[in-house]
Amino acid sequence: MLIIQKFGGSSLAGPERLRRAASIISAARRQGHAVIAVVSAMGDTTDDLLALAHTLTPDPPPRELDALLGTGEQQSAALLAITLDSIGEPARSLSGAQAGIFAAGVHGDGRIALMLPRRLLETLEEERVAVVCGFQGLDAEGDLITLGRGGSDTSAVAIAAALRADRCEIYTDVDGIYTADPRVLPEARYLPAIDYEDMLRLAEAGSQVLHDRSVRLAMEQGVTITLRSSFTGEGGSVVRRLDESERPPYAGLTRNPEAGTLTLVGRDAGAEGLSRLVLALAEEGLPVLGGTLGEGFLRVQLPNDRLEEGMRLCHRLFLA
């Protein structure tokens, strides 16, 4: 069985977390699976590099900025490969280009255009773990191009699709997908499974669990994603196509503080639900500044300082 395991920056921030990621990979290998690990930059490395560049100039050249930011994933890949080797798991780090990821578009916002995974296959044939830099590819000019926010998730899904992997696992600092952010709403419910469409709408509305491009690609390619905590390795939520009988009327709720919006997602999202929510908010004295309907979602705008109140009420009405 071939497993793609993607590790986010919080899962790699420091020696102990690198060792934890290596132990997750090693456990899969002991079960007889081949593993490709896709990595993000460690911790706040990307933000730190961006800040450093902007201390030198307010407008760094996009090509050079991509060349700089790509070093974050290269550090992660090399360090994880070193960690794996230290526990007896042979590994090889590969840049996005070395892994055969080719991208098009503008610097800072590339799109994966082609996968030629020859070196990935060679590494697997040698019974090594391939540790791949996410978030980056090679453009038509032969330059490194980054894939935008959440690009490492997209890298993992693209590799899973190209190699027809048996599993695609995303390891992060949360233990699954919930009906709302449990750090804001402790009453949020854990979701063992969620439909691609619902996850995509949540991601587009501002949920930070998965990036919308990775979900869209997974939906197009039929790649099932499992989201797990890198700290426990247990449980996990599956993102896949659900039968209509499995799909709940409402799947989740997210907020966007910058826009002052709450978005409720689900197959039953429509005018009736929007009216019900607006009336309930008004009864609680929460001023609704606007409302929107779209395919599979409804959205209201509230004053920023009342968003959490609105979330609690919306969750109680539709998701409790």
C-alpha positions, 0 to 999 in steps of 0.5 A, a space after each residue: 500500500 502506498 500512503 502519502 503523509 503531509 506534515 504541516 509547519 506546526 507538526 515539524 516545529 523543532 526536534 521533538 516534533 520532527 521525531 514525532 513525524 518520523 515515528 508516524 512514518 516509521 509506524 506505517 513502514 513497519 506495517 509494510 506500507 510505502 510512504 511519501 512524506 510531503 512537508 511544509 516549512 517549519 513553524 513560522 519560517 515562511 512568515 519570518 522569511 517574508 518579514 525579513 525580505 520586507 525589511 530590505 524593500 517594501 516590494 521584493 521581486 516575486 521571482 526572488 521571493 519565491 526562491 527565498 520562501 522555497 528554502 523553508 520547505 527544503 529545510 524541513 525535507 532535509 531535517 525530516 530525512 535526517 531524522 528518519 535516517 537516525 531511526 533506521 528508516 532510509 529516506 531521501 529529500 526531494 525538492 518540488 522540481 526533483 519530485 517532478 512537480 511542474 507548475 504554471 502561473 505567476 510567482 507566489 500563486 502557481 498552479 500544478 500543471 504536470 506531474 512527472 514523478 520518475 524520481 519518486 518512483 525510483 526512491 520507492 523502488 529503493 525502499 526509501 521514504 521520499 520526503 518532498 518539499 510541498 508548496 513549490 514546483 518548477 515553472 516553464 523558465 526552470 525557476 522555482 514557483 510557489 503554489 500559494 497559501 495551503 500549497 503543501 496540501 495541494 502538493 500532497 493531493 497531486 502526488 496521491 492522484 498521480 501515483 494512485 496512492 491508497 491513502 492521503 493523510 494530512 497531519 496537522 495540529 488539530 485532531 479532525 474536522 468539527 462543525 465549527 472551530 472548537 477553540 471558539 465553540 467548545 460545543 462544536 461536534 467532531 465529524 468523522 466524515 464530510 463531503 467534498 462539496 461541504 469541505 470546499 465551501 467551508 474552505 472557500 469561506 475561510 476555514 483554515 483546516 484544509 485549503 480550497 485548492 487541495 479539496 477541489 483537486 481531491 474532488 476532481 481526482 477522487 482522492 480521499 483525504 484523512 485529516 489527523 493530529 500529528 500529536 496523537 496520530 489517532 482518530 481523524 476525519 475523512 473528506 470524500 464523496 458521501 451518499 445523500 443519505 450520509 450527508 447531513 442537512 448542515 455540515 459546518 459553520 465558519 467565520 471570516 473576521 476580516 469580512 465580518 461574515 458567518 457562513 453556514 454550509 450544507 445541502 439544505 442551505 437556502 432561503 428558508 434557512 437564511 430567513 430563520 437565521 436572520 430572524 433568530 439573530 434579530 431576536 437576540 439583538 444582533 444586527 444583521 448587516 447583510 445576507 447572501 445565498 450561494 450553492 450549498 451555503 448561506 452567509 450573514 454579515 455581522 459587526 466583528 465584535 458580535 461574530 462569536 455570539 452569532 456563531 453560538 446562536 447559528 450553531 445551536 439552531 442548525 448544528 447542535 
